[in-house]
Amino acid sequence: MQVAVEPESDPDAAPGDRVRAACLRVGEAEFVRRCAAVLADPSAHGALLPLLGDVPAYAFLPSGEPSYWVPVWATRALLYAWDPSASPAVVTGLRHENWRVREMSAKVCAKREIGEAGDVLATLATDPIPRVRAAAARALGLVGESEHADALRLLRDDAESSVRVAADRALRVLSRRLDRDLSY
C-alpha cells in the first residue's frame, strides 16, 4: 500500500505543489499576504516558511537572520498563488539588493501583468546581472508602455546574447500589444 505524502512535508515536492498545499491550509489570500510581508521584511519569515515545509540550512545566515533565499522563495511562490494586493511588494522586490529577488520579481511582474512596475522594470535595463536584464525585458514586453521601448532598444545591443534575444522578442510583443511599431 502506497502512503500519500503531503507536498509541504516532501523535500522533493515541486514549488507549485508546496504553494498549493499551503494555500489549502491557510487560504490563498492569507498565503499571498505572508509572501508580501516577507518581501517587505524578511524577518517575517516565521509566518511563511513553516507552510512551505522543510527549510534547508542555507536559508539562514550564521547570525540566524534569513538569507536572500527567503525573499526569493516568497517571490517565487507568487508565481503559483496570487492576489493583486501583493503588487506593491513585488514592485519593491524589483529594487532588492539581491539579484535573485530582482529577477524573480520581474518574472512575477510578467506572469501577473503588474503594469505599475513598468518604470522600475525599465531601470533594470542597466542592472549588472544579465538574468535580471533579460527578465526585465520579458516583463516590459508584457506590461510596458511606449515610453519603455527605449529601455528595450538599449538592451538589443547588450553584451549578453540572452538579453539581446529577450529584448528583441519583448520589443515585438510590446509593439504588437500597443498596436504600433516601436522597433526604430
C-alpha positions as CSV (number, residue, x, y, z in Angstrom):
1,M,0.0,0.0,0.0
2,Q,1.4,3.4,-1.0
3,V,1.2,6.2,1.5
4,A,0.3,9.7,0.2
5,V,3.0,12.2,1.0
6,E,1.9,15.8,1.7
7,P,3.7,18.2,-0.6
8,E,4.7,20.5,2.3
9,S,6.5,17.6,4.1
10,D,8.1,16.1,0.9
11,P,11.5,17.6,0.4
12,D,11.3,16.7,-3.3
13,A,7.9,18.3,-3.8
14,A,7.8,20.9,-6.6
15,P,7.4,24.5,-5.5
16,G,4.0,24.8,-7.1
17,D,2.8,21.7,-5.1
18,R,4.1,23.2,-1.9
19,V,2.4,26.5,-2.5
20,R,-0.9,24.8,-3.4
21,A,-0.8,22.8,-0.2
22,A,0.0,25.9,1.8
23,C,-3.0,27.7,0.2
24,L,-5.2,24.9,1.1
25,R,-4.1,25.2,4.7
26,V,-4.4,29.0,5.2
27,G,-6.2,30.2,2.1
28,E,-4.7,31.8,-0.9
29,A,-5.2,35.4,0.2
30,E,-3.5,34.8,3.5
31,F,-0.7,32.9,2.0
32,V,-0.1,35.7,-0.5
33,R,-0.2,38.3,2.3
34,R,2.5,36.3,4.1
35,C,4.7,36.2,1.0
36,A,4.3,40.0,0.5
37,A,5.2,40.5,4.2
38,V,8.5,38.7,3.7
39,L,9.3,40.9,0.7
40,A,8.8,43.9,2.9
41,D,10.6,42.5,5.9
42,P,12.5,39.1,5.6
43,S,12.2,38.7,9.4
44,A,8.5,38.0,8.8
45,H,9.5,34.5,7.5
46,G,8.1,32.8,10.6
47,A,4.6,33.0,9.3
48,L,5.6,31.7,5.8
49,L,8.3,29.1,5.9
50,P,6.5,26.6,8.1
51,L,3.8,26.4,5.4
52,L,6.4,25.6,2.7
53,G,7.8,22.6,4.6
54,D,11.4,21.6,5.2
55,V,13.7,24.6,5.0
56,P,17.4,24.0,4.2
57,A,20.1,25.3,6.5
58,Y,21.3,27.8,3.9
59,A,18.1,29.7,4.2
60,F,19.6,31.4,7.2
61,L,22.9,33.2,7.9
62,P,25.1,32.2,10.8
63,S,23.5,35.1,12.8
64,G,20.1,33.4,12.4
65,E,18.9,36.1,10.1
66,P,17.2,34.9,6.9
67,S,19.4,34.8,3.8
68,Y,18.4,36.2,0.4
69,W,16.8,32.8,-0.3
70,V,13.8,33.5,1.9
71,P,12.6,36.5,-0.1
72,V,13.4,34.6,-3.3
73,W,11.1,31.8,-2.2
74,A,8.4,34.2,-1.1
75,T,8.5,35.9,-4.5
76,R,8.6,32.6,-6.4
77,A,5.5,31.4,-4.5
78,L,3.7,34.4,-6.1
79,L,4.0,32.6,-9.5
80,Y,1.6,29.9,-8.1
81,A,-0.6,31.9,-5.8
82,W,-1.8,35.5,-6.3
83,D,-3.8,38.4,-5.0
84,P,-3.5,41.9,-6.5
85,S,-2.7,43.3,-3.1
86,A,0.8,41.8,-3.4
87,S,1.6,44.0,-6.4
88,P,3.3,46.8,-4.4
89,A,5.6,44.3,-2.6
90,V,6.6,42.8,-6.0
91,V,7.4,46.2,-7.4
92,T,9.5,46.8,-4.2
93,G,11.2,43.5,-4.9
94,L,12.5,44.8,-8.2
95,R,14.8,47.1,-6.2
96,H,16.0,44.4,-3.8
97,E,19.8,44.3,-3.1
98,N,20.0,40.7,-4.2
99,W,19.8,40.0,-7.9
100,R,17.8,36.7,-7.5
101,V,15.0,38.6,-5.8
102,R,15.0,41.3,-8.6
103,E,14.9,38.6,-11.3
104,M,12.1,36.7,-9.6
105,S,10.2,39.9,-9.0
106,A,10.4,40.6,-12.8
107,K,9.1,37.1,-13.6
108,V,6.2,37.7,-11.3
109,C,5.5,41.1,-12.9
110,A,5.4,39.3,-16.3
111,K,3.1,36.5,-15.1
112,R,0.8,38.7,-13.1
113,E,0.9,41.6,-15.6
114,I,1.8,44.2,-13.0
115,G,1.5,47.3,-15.1
116,E,2.6,49.7,-12.4
117,A,6.1,48.0,-12.5
118,G,6.9,49.4,-15.9
119,D,9.1,52.3,-14.8
120,V,11.1,50.2,-12.3
121,L,11.5,47.4,-14.9
122,A,12.9,49.9,-17.3
123,T,15.6,50.9,-14.8
124,L,16.7,47.3,-14.7
125,A,17.9,47.7,-18.3
126,T,21.2,48.7,-16.7
127,D,21.3,46.1,-13.9
128,P,24.7,44.4,-13.7
129,I,23.2,40.9,-13.8
130,P,22.3,39.6,-17.3
131,R,19.5,37.4,-15.9
132,V,17.8,40.4,-14.3
133,R,18.1,42.4,-17.5
134,A,16.6,39.5,-19.5
135,A,13.7,39.0,-17.1
136,A,13.0,42.8,-17.0
137,A,12.9,42.8,-20.8
138,R,10.4,40.0,-21.0
139,A,8.2,41.7,-18.4
140,L,8.4,45.0,-20.2
141,G,7.1,43.4,-23.3
142,L,4.0,42.3,-21.4
143,V,3.4,45.3,-19.1
144,G,5.3,48.2,-20.5
145,E,4.1,51.2,-22.3
146,S,5.6,53.0,-25.3
147,E,7.9,55.1,-23.1
148,H,9.6,51.9,-22.0
149,A,10.6,50.9,-25.6
150,D,13.8,52.9,-25.2
151,A,15.0,50.5,-22.5
152,L,14.2,47.5,-24.7
153,R,16.0,49.1,-27.7
154,L,19.0,49.7,-25.4
155,L,19.0,46.0,-24.4
156,R,19.0,44.9,-28.1
157,D,22.7,45.9,-28.1
158,D,23.5,44.2,-24.8
159,A,26.8,42.2,-24.4
160,E,24.9,39.1,-23.5
161,S,23.1,37.3,-26.3
162,S,20.3,36.0,-24.0
163,V,19.5,39.6,-23.1
164,R,19.5,40.7,-26.7
165,V,17.2,37.9,-27.7
166,A,14.8,38.7,-24.8
167,A,14.8,42.4,-25.6
168,D,14.2,41.8,-29.3
169,R,11.3,39.5,-28.6
170,A,9.9,41.8,-25.9
171,L,10.0,44.8,-28.3
172,R,8.0,42.8,-30.8
173,V,5.5,41.8,-28.1
174,L,5.2,45.4,-26.9
175,S,4.7,46.7,-30.5
176,R,2.0,44.1,-31.2
177,R,0.3,44.8,-27.8
178,L,0.3,48.5,-28.3
179,D,-0.5,48.2,-32.0
180,R,2.4,50.4,-33.1
181,D,5.9,49.9,-34.4
182,L,8.4,50.6,-31.6
183,S,11.4,48.9,-33.1
184,Y,13.1,52.0,-34.6
